[in-house]
Amino acid sequence: MVSEADDGAIPESFVEQVKNALEHLYDLSHLQRHPLAREAGGAPNDEAGGLRLRRELMQAVERLAAQAQPGQPGHAAQPRLANLLRLHYLEGLTVQDTALELDLSQRQAFRDLRRAEENLAALLWPRLSAREGPPDPGQPESTLQTEAGRLEARPRRVDVGALVRSSLEAVARLAEQREVRIEASLPEGASVVWVDPALARQVLVSGLSHMIQGAGGADIALALESSESGPRLKIRYRSRVAKPGVPPAGVNAEHLARRLSWTLAEAEDEAGPYLAVGMGASRTNLLVIDDNQGLRDLLERYLSGQPCRLIGVGSASEGLRLAQELGPAAIILDIMMPHMDGWEVLQRLRNYPQTAAIPVIICSALNDPELAYSLGAAVCLGKPVKQEDFLAAVREVGVV
């Protein structure tokens, strides 16, 4: 793999910057001050820039893993260099433990790790070195990602009918100006979803606004239905002159919907084509109570492709509230947290009737299985946690 920029070798200083960022991957306060955070789309000391830098690094490791590396038997799916980066930096293993995991000598592991850092820098160079200053306002997706991440922090039970009616009120004036009539069939109290209402409302408002602006002489009809996979909103154009097509939701609505694990899909019935907004409640909820945002991000990556939704909170009190309101399939709990430690949280969970039967997976650097089991934990994991161990624990409690 070539580690060169267009005008020659990648500067050693850039490789060192990448290495430093990897070493502090889960230290957001360090990342937001990092020189590469600005190149990743943030201003100096900007939290959003730090989050974007972390995402850039993780995605680059995944891209490195996807590249073919001839002569690396046994590691075709995840090349050895990418495995070194993943195990050492993403999962927190020492170089010595990483060498054992990959059946390498320590000398070879250190040598290959340096090659991996250089190759990762080569992947990042075109993306980061060309960026200067704050993000382009004409590219709103990164800003949306940041804002959506903040809004998702407080999900609760929401009546879908009331949510749609509230969204319609926000676009009523625009529809009037465009002379677009909106008909809505919304049964009262028929469907409830667990979602952050502010983010969900933005999905609907953004999508409806885009549809109204593109109506072109059509009216809009909405119908809320129930299905096995959860509530579904059917939206269609009703043209006054010709058979309409499927209304587009717009890029913003599509991006925000993905953040909610909602789906936007084209469908058709006897009345014609329509856009189906799936607000699926079919995915299993896992609650993570851990004050380390990086660990919550890592576990979310571990669950990629699984029929689960991870809801993470950084405080014990918020975790206890959500555990009672959400009734998750399982709870992943840290022990060392400020204000209230995990032992107290575990005891309270076992004392509340709403949460007494929810399996709790202890995931902590403070590894005391006997105490954990005596207080009612189902599984104990030490940190750093590997993906296969985490998924095995989740399977053990019957979630996936």
C-alpha distance (Angstrom), angle and dihedral (degrees) to the residues before:
residue distance angle dihedral
M1 . . .
V2 3.79 . .
S3 3.80 118.0 .
E4 3.77 98.3 -165.6
A5 3.76 136.9 120.2
D6 3.79 123.4 -140.7
D7 3.80 91.7 -92.1
G8 3.80 98.6 41.7
A9 3.78 139.2 -67.4
I10 3.79 118.7 -2.4
P11 3.81 109.1 -99.6
E12 3.78 113.8 -98.1
S13 3.80 88.0 -132.5
F14 3.81 89.7 61.9
V15 3.82 91.7 50.9
E16 3.81 89.1 51.0
Q17 3.81 90.5 49.3
V18 3.79 90.1 52.9
K19 3.80 91.1 48.3
N20 3.79 91.6 49.4
A21 3.80 91.5 50.0
L22 3.81 90.4 50.3
E23 3.79 90.6 50.7
H24 3.81 89.2 55.9
L25 3.81 97.0 36.4
Y26 3.80 94.1 134.3
D27 3.80 96.8 37.1
L28 3.80 100.8 92.6
S29 3.81 94.3 -179.4
H30 3.83 88.9 57.9
L31 3.80 94.4 44.1
Q32 3.78 94.5 50.5
R33 3.83 88.8 56.6
H34 3.80 93.1 43.7
P35 3.84 118.5 115.5
L36 3.80 90.3 -127.1
A37 3.80 91.4 56.1
R38 3.80 89.3 73.5
E39 3.78 91.0 51.3
A40 3.81 87.9 49.3
G41 3.79 89.3 60.9
G42 3.78 106.7 -83.7
A43 3.76 138.8 113.4
P44 3.82 120.2 -120.8
N45 3.83 112.3 -66.0
D46 3.81 89.8 4.8
E47 3.82 117.9 152.8
A48 3.80 92.2 -152.5
G49 3.80 90.7 54.3
G50 3.80 90.2 51.6
L51 3.79 91.5 51.9
R52 3.79 91.3 47.9
L53 3.81 91.0 50.2
R54 3.81 90.7 52.2
R55 3.79 90.0 50.0
E56 3.83 91.5 48.3
L57 3.80 91.0 52.8
M58 3.81 94.5 47.6
Q59 3.79 92.8 46.8
A60 3.81 90.8 48.6
V61 3.81 90.4 54.7
E62 3.80 88.6 51.8
R63 3.82 91.0 49.8
L64 3.79 89.9 49.9
A65 3.81 89.6 51.9
A66 3.80 90.5 52.2
Q67 3.80 94.0 55.5
A68 3.80 116.6 95.9
Q69 3.78 114.8 -113.2
P70 3.83 111.1 -168.3
G71 3.77 115.7 -148.6
Q72 3.79 94.6 32.4
P73 3.84 102.1 109.7
G74 3.77 115.7 -164.7
H75 3.76 93.8 19.6
A76 3.79 102.8 73.0
A77 3.81 94.1 122.5
Q78 3.81 95.3 42.6
P79 3.80 110.4 20.6
R80 3.76 117.5 -136.9
L81 3.79 95.7 -111.1
A82 3.79 91.4 53.3
N83 3.80 89.9 46.4
L84 3.79 89.8 54.3
L85 3.79 91.0 53.0
R86 3.78 93.4 44.1
L87 3.80 96.3 48.4
H88 3.81 96.8 40.9
Y89 3.80 102.6 38.0
L90 3.81 107.2 19.4
E91 3.80 98.1 37.3
G92 3.80 97.4 29.8
L93 3.80 101.2 -125.5
T94 3.79 118.5 153.8
V95 3.80 117.1 -110.7
Q96 3.80 87.9 -109.5
D97 3.82 92.8 54.3
T98 3.80 90.2 43.5
A99 3.80 89.7 53.9
L100 3.81 90.2 52.5
E101 3.78 91.3 47.5
L102 3.81 92.4 53.0
D103 3.82 95.2 36.9
L104 3.81 93.6 -116.5
S105 3.75 132.8 137.4
Q106 3.79 113.4 -108.0
R107 3.78 90.1 -116.0
Q108 3.81 91.0 53.5
A109 3.81 90.9 45.6
F110 3.81 92.9 54.2
R111 3.80 91.3 45.9
D112 3.82 93.4 47.8
L113 3.78 92.1 44.4
R114 3.79 89.8 58.3
R115 3.80 90.0 49.9
A116 3.79 89.2 49.1
E117 3.82 91.4 51.9
E118 3.80 90.4 50.5
N119 3.80 92.6 48.3
L120 3.79 91.1 47.9
A121 3.80 89.4 51.0
A122 3.81 88.0 51.7
L123 3.78 90.0 55.7
L124 3.79 92.7 46.8
W125 3.81 97.1 43.6
P126 3.83 97.5 80.5
R127 3.81 91.3 44.6
L128 3.79 99.8 44.9
S129 3.79 107.4 25.9
A130 3.82 92.7 57.5
R131 3.78 94.0 54.7
E132 3.75 121.7 90.0
G133 3.75 129.0 173.9
P134 3.80 128.4 -8.6
P135 3.81 122.4 -20.0
D136 3.78 120.8 -77.2
P137 3.82 108.7 -95.2
G138 3.79 87.4 -142.4
Q139 3.82 88.5 68.3
P140 3.81 104.7 61.7
E141 3.79 99.3 167.5
S142 3.81 97.7 90.8
T143 3.80 90.2 49.1
L144 3.78 89.4 48.8
Q145 3.79 90.3 51.8
T146 3.78 91.0 53.8
E147 3.78 95.5 46.0
A148 3.80 93.1 43.5
G149 3.79 90.5 52.1
R150 3.78 89.9 56.0
L151 3.79 94.3 46.6
E152 3.80 94.3 50.6
A153 3.80 91.3 64.7
R154 3.84 96.2 90.3
P155 3.82 113.0 43.0
R156 3.81 120.0 170.5
R157 3.80 141.2 162.5
V158 3.79 109.7 -65.6
D159 3.80 131.0 -174.3
V160 3.80 105.0 -127.0
G161 3.80 94.7 -151.4
A162 3.79 91.8 54.5
L163 3.80 89.7 45.7
V164 3.81 92.9 53.8
R165 3.81 92.5 45.1
S166 3.79 90.4 52.1
S167 3.81 90.1 50.3
L168 3.80 91.6 49.9
E169 3.78 90.2 54.4
A170 3.81 89.3 56.8
V171 3.83 92.8 55.5
A172 3.80 98.4 35.6
R173 3.80 94.4 99.1
L174 3.82 92.5 48.4
A175 3.82 90.6 49.6
E176 3.80 90.3 50.7
Q177 3.80 92.1 50.7
R178 3.81 90.8 49.6
E179 3.81 92.1 44.2
V180 3.79 91.3 -122.6
R181 3.81 117.2 148.9
I182 3.80 117.3 -148.3
E183 3.80 120.9 -156.7
A184 3.80 116.9 -167.9
S185 3.79 130.3 -169.9
L186 3.81 103.8 -165.3
P187 3.82 117.6 161.9
E188 3.79 111.1 -143.7
G189 3.81 113.5 -107.0
A190 3.81 92.8 -13.5
S191 3.80 98.9 129.6
V192 3.78 134.7 32.2
V193 3.82 126.3 -173.5
W194 3.77 133.6 -175.1
V195 3.79 105.5 -122.6
D196 3.77 145.3 122.3
P197 3.83 99.5 -89.6
A198 3.80 94.8 -151.8
L199 3.80 93.4 55.0
A200 3.81 93.1 41.2
R201 3.78 90.8 51.6
Q202 3.79 90.2 51.8
V203 3.81 90.2 53.8
L204 3.80 91.0 54.8
V205 3.81 97.1 39.2
S206 3.81 92.6 48.3
G207 3.79 92.5 45.9
L208 3.81 95.1 46.2
S209 3.80 91.8 46.9
H210 3.80 90.5 52.8
M211 3.80 91.3 48.3
I212 3.80 93.8 48.3
Q213 3.79 91.5 50.9
G214 3.80 90.6 50.8
A215 3.81 97.4 41.3
G216 3.81 93.7 106.1
G217 3.79 97.8 -168.0
A218 3.82 96.9 -27.6
D219 3.77 130.6 114.6
I220 3.81 123.3 -135.9
A221 3.80 127.8 -123.6
L222 3.79 125.0 -165.8
A223 3.79 127.3 -168.2
L224 3.79 126.3 -179.7
E225 3.79 115.6 -148.4
S226 3.78 137.1 173.7
S227 3.79 123.1 -126.0
E228 3.79 138.3 171.0
S229 3.79 89.8 -97.0
G230 3.81 93.5 50.6
P231 3.81 137.2 -88.9
R232 3.78 117.8 -19.2
L233 3.79 127.7 -163.5
K234 3.81 115.4 -152.7
I235 3.80 114.5 -156.0
R236 3.79 122.8 -176.2
Y237 3.77 140.4 164.9
R238 3.78 117.5 -117.9
S239 3.77 105.0 -157.4
R240 3.78 120.2 -153.5
V241 3.80 92.8 -152.1
A242 3.81 111.4 24.8
K243 3.81 144.0 7.7
P244 3.79 106.3 -71.2
G245 3.77 128.7 -136.5
V246 3.80 129.3 -132.8
P247 3.81 112.4 -62.1
P248 3.82 113.2 -119.2
A249 3.79 117.4 -128.3
G250 3.80 96.2 -153.2
V251 3.80 131.9 -122.5
N252 3.79 95.8 -82.9
A253 3.80 94.0 53.1
E254 3.80 91.6 45.9
H255 3.79 92.6 51.7
L256 3.79 94.0 46.5
A257 3.81 91.3 46.3
R258 3.81 90.2 56.3
R259 3.78 89.1 54.5
L260 3.81 88.3 57.3
S261 3.83 93.5 43.7
W262 3.80 87.2 -117.4
T263 3.80 119.0 143.1
L264 3.80 131.1 -133.8
A265 3.79 113.0 -162.3
E266 3.79 139.5 159.9
A267 3.81 116.2 -117.6
E268 3.78 139.8 161.0
D269 3.80 137.5 -146.1
E270 3.79 135.8 168.9
A271 3.80 90.5 -67.8
G272 3.80 92.5 55.0
P273 3.81 138.0 -102.4
Y274 3.79 122.2 -19.6
L275 3.80 142.4 169.2
A276 3.81 113.1 -109.0
V277 3.80 116.6 -150.6
G278 3.79 106.2 -161.7
M279 3.79 112.1 -158.0
G280 3.78 89.4 -177.3
A281 3.73 118.4 -165.0
S282 3.79 89.6 -179.1
R283 3.81 96.2 96.7
T284 3.79 117.2 95.1
N285 3.80 115.3 -113.6
L286 3.81 120.7 -134.0
L287 3.79 117.8 -171.4
V288 3.82 118.2 -149.3
I289 3.81 116.9 -164.1
D290 3.79 106.6 -168.7
D291 3.80 131.1 125.2
N292 3.83 90.6 -142.6
Q293 3.81 107.8 93.9
G294 3.80 90.2 -169.2
L295 3.79 92.0 58.6
R296 3.79 91.1 49.5
D297 3.82 89.4 51.5
L298 3.81 90.7 48.7
L299 3.81 93.6 51.3
E300 3.80 90.0 48.4
R301 3.81 88.5 55.4
Y302 3.81 89.8 48.3
L303 3.81 89.0 56.5
S304 3.79 93.6 50.9
G305 3.80 108.6 133.1
Q306 3.81 93.1 15.9
P307 3.84 121.4 116.5
C308 3.79 90.1 -113.3
R309 3.77 137.7 102.9
L310 3.78 118.0 -147.4
I311 3.80 117.3 -146.1
G312 3.79 111.4 -169.1
V313 3.81 129.9 -165.8
G314 3.77 130.0 -179.9
S315 3.80 102.0 -148.4
A316 3.79 133.8 61.7
S317 3.81 94.5 -133.4
E318 3.80 92.5 52.0
G319 3.80 89.6 46.8
L320 3.80 92.2 53.4
R321 3.80 90.9 49.4
L322 3.80 93.5 49.8
A323 3.80 92.8 44.1
Q324 3.81 89.9 59.3
E325 3.80 96.3 41.7
L326 3.81 98.9 39.6
G327 3.80 101.9 36.5
P328 3.84 92.9 -151.6
A329 3.79 123.1 -156.7
A330 3.81 89.0 -118.2
I331 3.80 140.8 -6.7
I332 3.81 125.4 -134.5
L333 3.79 107.6 -155.1
D334 3.81 134.1 -168.7
I335 3.79 119.9 -151.6
M336 3.80 105.2 -152.9
M337 3.80 105.1 64.8
P338 3.80 131.5 137.7
H339 3.83 122.8 -100.7
M340 3.82 94.6 6.5
D341 3.80 123.8 28.5
G342 3.78 125.7 -141.7
W343 3.81 94.0 -104.2
E344 3.79 90.6 62.7
V345 3.80 91.1 43.9
L346 3.81 90.4 52.0
Q347 3.82 91.7 49.8
R348 3.80 91.4 50.0
L349 3.78 92.0 47.7
R350 3.78 89.7 54.3
N351 3.82 92.0 47.9
Y352 3.83 96.7 51.0
P353 3.83 112.3 85.2
Q354 3.83 90.6 -143.6
T355 3.82 93.3 56.5
A356 3.82 104.8 26.4
A357 3.80 94.1 101.6
I358 3.82 98.6 41.6
P359 3.82 110.3 111.1
V360 3.80 113.0 -119.8
I361 3.80 122.6 -151.9
I362 3.80 112.1 -159.3
C363 3.81 110.2 -145.0
S364 3.78 110.1 178.7
A365 3.78 145.3 129.9
L366 3.82 85.5 -127.8
N367 3.80 96.1 79.5
D368 3.83 112.0 -166.0
P369 3.82 106.6 143.0
E370 3.82 96.5 171.4
L371 3.79 92.7 56.2
A372 3.80 91.2 43.2
Y373 3.80 93.3 51.5
S374 3.81 91.7 45.6
L375 3.81 88.7 57.0
G376 3.79 93.2 49.4
A377 3.82 106.2 -91.2
A378 3.81 115.8 154.3
V379 3.83 99.6 -155.1
C380 3.81 135.5 7.6
L381 3.81 125.1 -147.4
G382 3.77 127.7 -179.1
K383 3.78 124.7 -140.3
P384 2.95 131.6 -80.9
V385 3.79 88.1 49.6
K386 3.80 122.9 -159.6
Q387 3.79 121.4 -138.9
E388 3.80 94.4 -118.9
D389 3.83 91.6 51.0
F390 3.79 92.2 47.8
L391 3.80 93.7 48.7
A392 3.82 90.3 45.9
A393 3.82 89.4 54.1
V394 3.79 92.1 49.0
R395 3.80 90.0 49.3
E396 3.82 90.5 48.4
V397 3.80 91.0 60.7
G398 3.81 90.1 47.9
V399 3.80 100.1 -109.6
V400 3.84 101.9 121.1
